[in-house]
Amino acid sequence: MNSMTFRDCIEACTSCATACQHCATECLKEEDVKLMSLCIALDRECALVCTATAQLLAIGSENATALCKVCAEICEMCANECGKFQQMKHCRDCAKECLTCYEECRGMIERELV
């Protein structure tokens, strides 16, 4: 497994993790933080799994595609939750990054199945 082969997925995971961390931080500044609690929790989970996935891909781990499946699932959940708050730029941006990461991870899974 060559990490250069997975550069797009690594970059998507890294970018998503950054967007999720930013979104969680900005959500904590919102007037109704309780309303944002699921968004914040999913942002944190998504950032963690994206970071781990990028690291496994970078080292060419045989377990990377297994983690890509989990990463895709959490990215989809996070995108859906952030998508509920389209009026907030940080949530819009996060949802976009999560969907990109979801697509890249799904692509990794599909390539593994071929």
SVG drawing of the C-alpha trace seen along z (x, -y; Angstrom):
<svg xmlns="http://www.w3.org/2000/svg" viewBox="-32 -34 36 41">
<polyline fill="none" stroke="black" stroke-width="0.4" points="0.0,0.0 1.5,-3.3 0.5,-6.4 0.8,-8.6 -2.0,-6.5 -4.2,-7.8 -3.2,-11.4 -6.7,-12.7 -8.2,-10.8 -5.5,-11.8 -6.0,-15.4 -9.8,-15.2 -9.5,-13.6 -7.1,-16.2 -9.2,-19.1 -12.3,-17.6 -10.7,-17.2 -9.6,-20.8 -13.1,-22.0 -14.7,-19.9 -12.4,-21.2 -13.2,-24.8 -16.9,-24.1 -17.0,-22.7 -15.1,-25.7 -17.5,-28.1 -20.5,-26.1 -19.4,-26.6 -19.6,-30.4 -23.2,-30.3 -25.9,-31.7 -27.8,-28.4 -24.9,-25.9 -27.3,-23.2 -29.0,-23.3 -25.6,-22.7 -24.6,-19.8 -25.0,-17.0 -23.2,-19.1 -20.3,-19.6 -20.2,-16.0 -20.2,-14.8 -17.6,-17.4 -15.3,-16.1 -15.8,-12.4 -15.4,-13.2 -12.2,-15.1 -10.7,-12.2 -11.7,-9.5 -10.5,-11.6 -7.1,-12.2 -6.7,-8.5 -7.8,-7.5 -5.3,-10.0 -2.5,-8.6 -3.2,-5.0 -3.4,-5.9 -0.2,-7.8 1.7,-4.8 0.1,-2.4 -1.7,-0.4 -3.6,2.6 -6.3,1.6 -6.8,-1.9 -9.7,-0.9 -11.5,0.7 -11.2,-2.6 -12.3,-4.4 -15.7,-2.7 -16.2,-4.1 -14.8,-7.5 -17.3,-7.7 -20.2,-6.8 -19.3,-9.4 -18.6,-12.0 -22.1,-11.4 -23.7,-11.8 -21.7,-15.0 -22.6,-16.5 -26.2,-15.8 -26.1,-17.4 -24.1,-20.4 -26.5,-20.7 -29.3,-21.5 -27.5,-24.8 -26.9,-26.2 -27.3,-29.8 -24.0,-29.4 -20.9,-29.6 -18.8,-27.2 -21.5,-24.5 -22.0,-25.0 -18.2,-24.7 -18.0,-21.7 -20.8,-19.9 -19.1,-20.5 -15.8,-19.1 -17.5,-16.1 -19.2,-15.3 -16.0,-15.5 -14.3,-13.2 -17.3,-10.8 -16.9,-10.6 -13.1,-10.0 -13.4,-7.3 -16.2,-5.6 -13.9,-5.7 -11.2,-4.0 -13.6,-1.3 -14.8,-0.7 -11.2,-0.5 -10.5,2.1 -13.4,4.2 -12.1,4.3"/>
</svg>
